[in-house]
Amino acid sequence: MSLIEKPNELKGNTTWKGLIYGQVGTWKTTIGASSPNPVFLDFEGGIKRIDPQFRCPSVQVNSYEDVVNFLNENLSQFDTIVIDTLGKYLNALKVWLEKKNPSVKDGRKI
């Protein structure tokens, strides 16, 4: 049996993860909204700042509990989850971890 594969026999990953980084106003949120069938975890109201024709379903996140509830929903109707912004997501996660583990003074260490 040969280890050589023909191009039509190659199996690729159909999903990908990405990070869009840039200064304020460089269309990062709009690019996220143009991804395949997206839903936003909107930590800072960014979806409201883009043109209405580019808006998509979103969750206005006030705490990490909102994320936990979101992840327990049926998300099969969406192909992409956009986290806007990752920094605010990580801050909310840190606060949530500290609440769940009162003996930990700094959630970043968990």
N, C-alpha and C positions, 0 to 999 in steps of 0.2 A: 504494500500500500504506500503510495507516494504522499509525502507531506506537502507537496505543492498544490495550492488551491487555485482554481480558475477564478477570474473576477466575478463571474455570475454565481459562484459558490460561496463567496464571502458573506458572512453574517455580521452586520454592524449593530451597534447600540442605537436604538431609535429615540432615546432620550438624551438630554444633555443638561448640564447645569452651567450657569454663567453668572458673571458679575459685571454690571455696568457701572463704571466709576467716572466721575467728572464733576466739574464745578456746577454751582447752582445755575439753572436756566439752560442747560445743554441738552435738553430733551430726553433725559434718562427715563423719566416716567412715561413719556409718550412712546419711547422705544419698547418699554415693558408692555405697554398696552397693545402694541402691534404684534406681540408674540401669539402663537396659536391658541385660540380659545382661552383667554386668561381670566383669572380672578385675582384681585389685589388684596393683600393684607396691608392696609393703608394706615401707617403709624403717624403720618403728619398731614393728612388731608391733601396729598399731592394730586390725587385723581380729580379733585375739584378745580385744579389750576390748569388742566389741559383742555384743549378744545373739545366741545361736547361730542363731536363725531368720533373721537378717539377713546371716549370713556368706556369702561366695561364694568361688570359686576365687582363689588368691593365690600370689604369689611372694614369699618372705621374702628380701628383698634384703640381701646383706652387702657387696656392692661393685658398681660400675658394670658389671663384667664380667657379673654376673647379668642386668642390663638388656640388654646386647648379646646374650646367649644367648637371652633371652626374645623379643627382637625378631626373632630368626632362626627362631623356631618358627612353626608354622601357627596363626595367631590368628583364622582365619575363624569359629570357633565363638563368638567374643565380639563384642559390639556396642560395648562401652565399655571403655576402659583407664583405671583410676583410679590416680593417683600419690599416695601418702600417705606422706610429705608432700613438697611441692614443695621446701621448704628443704633437706631431707635428700637429695633427688634432686640438687639443684644442687651440694651439697657433694661427693657421690659423683662427679658428673661432673667437677668441678674436680680432684679427686685423680686420676681416670683420665686426664684431659687432661695433667696434669703428668707422669704416668708415661710417656705416649705421646710426649711432647715434652720430654725432659730439659733442653733449653736454655731452656725457659720456666720462670721462677721462680713465676709466678702464673697459674694456669689460668683465672682470670676474664678475663684479657686476650686469650685466644684467641678 
